[in-house]
Amino acid sequence: MKTLALVMIVKNEENNLKRCIDSVKDIVNEIIIVDTGSTDFTKSIAVEKGAKLFEYKWKKDFSDARNFSIKQSTSDWNLVLDADEYILSNAESLKYFIENNDNRIGRINILSKYFDNGQEMVESTYVTRLFPNKAIFFKGKVHEQLDTNLPRVNIPVSVAHDGYYLTDKTDRNLPLLLEELNETPSDAYILYQIGKQYYLKKEYTKANNYFSSSYKNIKNNVNYKPKMVIDYMYSLIKSGNLEFGLRIIEKEKNNLTMYTDFHFVCGVFFMELVFSNVNKFINYLPFIEHQYLRCLEIGEDEKQEIVKGTGSFLALYNLGTVYEAMGNIDKAVEYYKKSSEYKYKPATKRLEALRN
């Protein structure tokens, strides 16, 4: 049987490390922990959990640290997790995958919890984390990516991630990304990641500039393009740059027709557009309803990268707000009720307000 190593880089993760290791310890043959300068009990916990512990002098380069950790592995395959992640379900699928694949690598479903507009949200993203231990390494100083042409396959393994929940890491990530951009100024992925950092900092004009540069340089076949377009649209909405967003929608509507999140952001966009100048943009009013209904039609396929709720309770709630604004209270109540059935609190509150 093929062997599997859990390979991690950590720093000051005493509150998370045990949870991560426990979620995967029954399916791995060895645990590689590379510590980049912890001052808490992280290293003690790693040893206690049976890990092989290595120390690494931090060089402000995540890929260099990742690649050092990979070189410590003696297993046939490597599984990379961060300490703020832990496997929720289907861990056995990892073993099945490595036994039946030699020239493909695995993408696992990362469920990232974050806070937005007063609500706890979860974003589902497939990330490459499972690969054979044969000269495959990372590149990129931050938001590092595996540098390989091997085909990538989604594996039905769900991993919870709460490292960005109520936590701001932009001051750590942004300088590294800007430094990397100096070396490769037209790299669409780095430009996109810088745009995301400025978006998180609520500096939307700067975010738009980097998203725009990424959009101009991006190739149509890269797997992150749909997410980049969607994030760009949200940034345009936040900055009020709505008329430019119309061009993006027109250009991408056929390419992203099966992406729930694209239709959802289009629904949000058309709502903002119409209410920004009703007389000028009233002809876009039917587009709002159409986009949210399309979200419900596509739904939330497990294979799709998506913000949880855009194909269900969030779309239902936004439809309720649309119908309420149009004066169709009966229909608004209908959709608020459907959204409330998912235990979405804003829908329940709005439903109670209308009933009273």
N, C-alpha and C positions, 0 to 999 in steps of 0.2 A: 504493500500500500504506500501511496505517496505521503510524504510528511508535510506538515504545515506549521509555519512560524507566525506568531503574532509579533509584529515589529512596530515599535513606538518610539517617538521622541517626546520628552516631557520636561516640564519645569514647574515646580511648586504646584503639584496636582494632588496633594494629599487628600483632598475632599472628593476626588473623582476616580483616582486610579484603581482602587479596589473594585468599584462597581464595573468598570470597563473590563478588567481582567476576569472577574467572576462570570461575566456574560459569555466568555468565549473559551475559558480554560479547558472545558471538556472536549473540545474538538481540535485543539492545537497540540503540537508535539514539543514546542519550545516557545518561550516568551523572551523576546529581546527588548530591553528597555535601555534607551540612550538618554541620559540626563544631561541637560544643557546648563546646569547651574542652580539647582534647587537649594533653597535655604530652609525648607520645612522638612516634614517627615516622608517626602516622596520616595527617596531612595530606600529608606527602611521598609516601607510598605512593599516596594518592588521585590526586595530580597525575601521578605516574609511570604509573598505570593509565589515564590519559586522562580522568579525571573533571573535571566542572565543580565547583570547590570554593567553598563559601560558609561564612562564619563566623557563628555565632549565639550571642548571650548567653543562657545557660541561665536559665530563669525557673521551674524546678521544675514544668514542665507539658509532658508529652510531646506532647499534641495540638497545642499552640502551635508546638512545634518541627517536628512532622510537617507542619502546615499551612504553615509557612514554607517547608519543603522542596518541597512540592507546587507552590507558587507560582513556584518557579524552573524548573519543567519546561516545555519548549516542545513536547513530544510529544503525540500524540493520546491515548495511554494511559499510565498509571503503574503500575509494579510496585514495591511496597514490600517490602524485605527488611531484616533486621537484620544487623549484621556477623558475629554468631555463627551465622548461617544460611548454607546454600549448597545449590544445586539438585543433587539426586542423579540425577533421571531425568525424561524427557519434557518437557524445556524447550521443545521445539518446539510443544507443546500451547498454550503461552501465545500464540504468534503466530497459531495457528489460531483460538483463541478470540476475539482482538480483531478479526480479519478477518471474523468471522461473528456478531458481537454489537455492538449499539449501546446497548441499554437493559437490559443485565444486567451484573452484576459477578461476578468470579471468586474462588472460595475454593480455596486450595492446601493440600495435605496437609503439615502440619508434623510431623516426627518428632522429638520431644524426648527426648533421653537424660537419665536421672537415676539416682540411686542410692537404693535403698530396701531396708532389712532385709538389708544386705550383698550385694545383687544389683544389677547394672546392668539397668535397665529402659528401655523405649522406649514413649512414649505418642504415639498418632496423633490429631491434631486438625486439622480443617479451619478455616482462618482466612481472612477476606476481605482480599486483598492486591492484587488486580488490578482497576482501575477506570478509566473514561474521564476525561480531563482536562477536566471541565466542572463547576466549582463543587461538587465533592464533597470534603468535609473531615472531619477527625477531631474527636471530642469525648472528654473524659475525661483527667484529669491523668496517670493511669497505667493500663496495660492499655487503652489508647485504642481506640475503635471508630469505624468509618466511620458518619457520620450521613447516611443515605440510605434511601429507601424502595424503591430499585431491587431487583429480585429477585436473590438470590445463588445461584450455580451452582457445584457442585464441579468442579474441573478435575483431571485425572489427572496432577498434577505433584507429585513428592515432594521435600521440602526437609528436610535434616538441620538440627537445632538442638541445640547443646550448651552454650548459655550458662548453664544452670542445673545443669550436671553438676558436682557437688562444689562448688557456688558458692551462697552465701547472699545473696540480694538483698532480704531482707525489711526490713532496716533502711533501705534506700533507698525501697522501695515503700510500706511501711505508713504513714509520716507523710503522704505525698501522698494516699493513699486516705482516711485519717481526716479530712484537711482537706476533701476533696471531699464526704465524707459529711455534714459540717456544712452544706453548701450544699443537699444533696438527701438528707435523712435516711431516706427510704423507698425509695431506689433499690436494687432487688433485686440488680442486677449489682455495684454497689459493695459492698454488704453481703456478697455471695458472695466477692468478691475479698479483702476484709478477713478473712473466715473462712479462706480459703486461706492467707493470710500467717500467721495465728496457728497454723494446723495445721502449717505448715512449721517454725514456732518451737517446736512440740510443746506449745503452750499450748491443750490440747484443750477445756477448759471455755469459754475465751473464744471459740475457734473455733466451738463449738456454739451459743453465743449469737448470733453473726453469721449462721451458716448458718440457724438457726431464723428469724431476722428476714427473711432473704432468701426462705426457703421460704414465709413468710406473705405476702410481697409479690409473689412471682414470678407471671408470667402463664404459662399452660400452653403457649402457642404459641412461646415464645422458644427459640432453638436451643441455648442453653446449659443449659436446665433439666435434661435427663438427667444431664449431668456434675455439675451442682450437687447433685442428689439423691445421686448415687454418692459424691461427696466428703463430703457430710454424713453418709452412712452410715459411712464409714471413720472419721470423727471421733467418731461415737457409739461405735463399737467401741473405739477407742483410749482413750476416757474411761470405758468400762465402762457407759455409759448404754444398756443393751441393751433393756430393756423398752420404752423409748420408740421404739427402732428398729423394733419389731414394728408399731407404728402406721404408720410411714412405708412399710414394705414392703406392708402391707395396702392402703394408699391408692394406691400407685404400681404394683403388680404388673401391672395390666392396661395401664397407660399405657406401661410400659417392657419389655413382654414380648419385644421383638425386640432388646434391647440386651444384648449379651454381658457387658459390664462390670457391668451391674445384677445379672445372675444370679450373676456371680462374687462380688461383694461380699455378696450374699445368702448364698452358700455359706460365705464367711468368717464372716458374722454368725451363722448358725445353728450353726457349729462352736463359736464363742465362747459362744453362748447355752447350748448343751447342756452344755459342759464347765464352765461357771460354776456350774451347779447341776443335776447329772444327774437327781436325783430329781424336781425340779420341771419340767424341760424335756425329759425323755426322749422325749416324743411328737414333738419336732421333729427327732429323729435322721434319719428318712428324708428330710427336706427337704434335708439337706446333699448327699446323693448326687444327688437330683433336680436341684438347682441347677447342680452341676458338669457333669452329663450334658447339661443344657440348654445350657450354654456350648459344649460340643463339638458339639452339634446345630446351633446357630446358626453357630458358627465365627467366622472373622475376615474378613468382607467388607471389601474395600478402601474401600468407601464409608462404612463405619462408623467413628466415632471410638472408639478402643479402646486399652487398654494391651496391647501385643504379648504374646501368650502366654495371655491369659485365655480364649481360645477354642481353645487347643491345649496347650502343654507345662505351663503353670501349673495349668490345670484338671486335667490328667492327674496331675500330681504331687500336688495336693491330694486327689484321689480315692484315690491310693495311701496317703496318710496316714490317710484315713478308714477304708479297709479294714484297714490295719495296726492302728489303734486298736480295730477291731471283732474283731480276731483272725483275720481272713481273709487270711493271709499270701500264699497263692497269688495271690489277686486283687491284693493290694498289689504284689507283684512284677510282675505283668502291667502295671499302670498306671505303675509306676516305670520299667519298661523302655520303654514307649511315650513317656514324657516324656524319658527319657535319649536317645532317638533324635533329639530336637531339640537335643542337646548341652547340655541343662540340667543343670548340675553338681550341684545338690542331689539331683536324682533319681539320678544316677549314683552318688553317695556312699551314698545310702540303699540302693540296689540292692546295692552291694558289701557293705554292712553286713549285710543280710539273708542274702545268699548265704554269708557267712562264719559 
